[in-house]
Amino acid sequence: MRILIVGGGIGGFAAAAACLKHGLEPLVLEQAPKIGEVGAGVGLSPATFKALGYLGCDEQVLYGATTTAPLPSATATPSSRCTGPT
């Protein structure tokens, strides 16, 4: 079965990899003249790496990655939320 995927970003190529894994024929359409870096950083969660492992592309992502120390997480409380201009 042929599958049309519109957008050659992270999601589009992840969807194409999943299609290939299941024996489908993806066609990715992208308006940019070439696929490449745009200078933006992307943070990936542990769950994302699990999904990348399922798709078989976690090693490729790690090869080009810059790792950082884990950041502490915080939970917003009513007093810490932004309330807008005063």
C-alpha positions in Angstrom: 0.0 0.0 0.0 1.3 3.5 -0.9 1.1 6.2 1.8 1.4 9.9 1.2 3.1 11.9 3.9 3.1 15.7 3.6 6.1 17.4 5.3 9.7 16.2 5.5 10.4 17.2 9.1 11.0 15.0 12.0 7.4 13.8 12.2 7.2 13.1 8.4 10.4 11.1 8.3 9.4 9.2 11.5 6.1 8.4 9.9 7.9 7.2 6.8 10.2 5.0 8.8 7.2 3.5 10.6 5.5 2.8 7.3 8.6 1.1 5.9 8.8 -1.1 9.1 5.3 -2.3 8.4 5.8 -3.0 4.7 4.1 0.1 3.3 5.4 2.4 0.6 5.7 6.0 1.9 6.1 9.0 -0.3 7.2 12.1 1.6 6.4 15.5 0.0 8.4 18.5 1.2 8.3 22.0 -0.2 11.9 22.9 0.7 14.4 22.5 -2.2 16.7 20.3 -0.1 16.6 18.5 3.2 19.1 19.8 5.8 19.7 21.5 9.1 17.9 24.7 9.8 19.9 25.8 12.9 17.3 24.8 15.4 17.9 22.6 18.4 15.5 19.8 19.3 15.2 18.3 22.8 14.3 14.6 22.8 12.7 12.8 25.8 13.4 9.2 26.9 10.1 8.2 25.4 11.2 9.7 22.1 14.4 7.6 22.1 12.3 4.5 22.8 10.2 5.3 19.7 13.4 6.0 17.7 14.7 2.6 18.9 11.5 0.9 17.6 12.0 2.6 14.3 15.6 1.5 14.2 17.1 5.0 13.9 18.2 5.8 17.5 21.9 5.1 16.7 21.8 7.5 13.8 20.2 10.2 15.9 22.8 9.7 18.7 25.6 9.9 16.2 24.8 13.5 15.3 23.6 14.5 18.7 25.1 16.8 21.3 24.1 15.6 24.8 23.5 17.8 27.8 23.1 17.2 31.5 19.5 16.5 32.6 17.6 19.6 33.5 15.6 19.6 36.7 11.8 19.5 36.2 9.4 21.7 38.1 5.7 21.7 38.7 3.8 25.0 38.2 1.9 26.2 41.2 -0.8 28.9 41.1 1.7 31.4 42.5 4.4 30.6 40.0 2.3 30.7 36.8 2.6 33.8 34.6 -0.4 36.0 35.0 0.3 38.3 32.2 0.9 42.1 32.3 0.1 43.9 35.5 
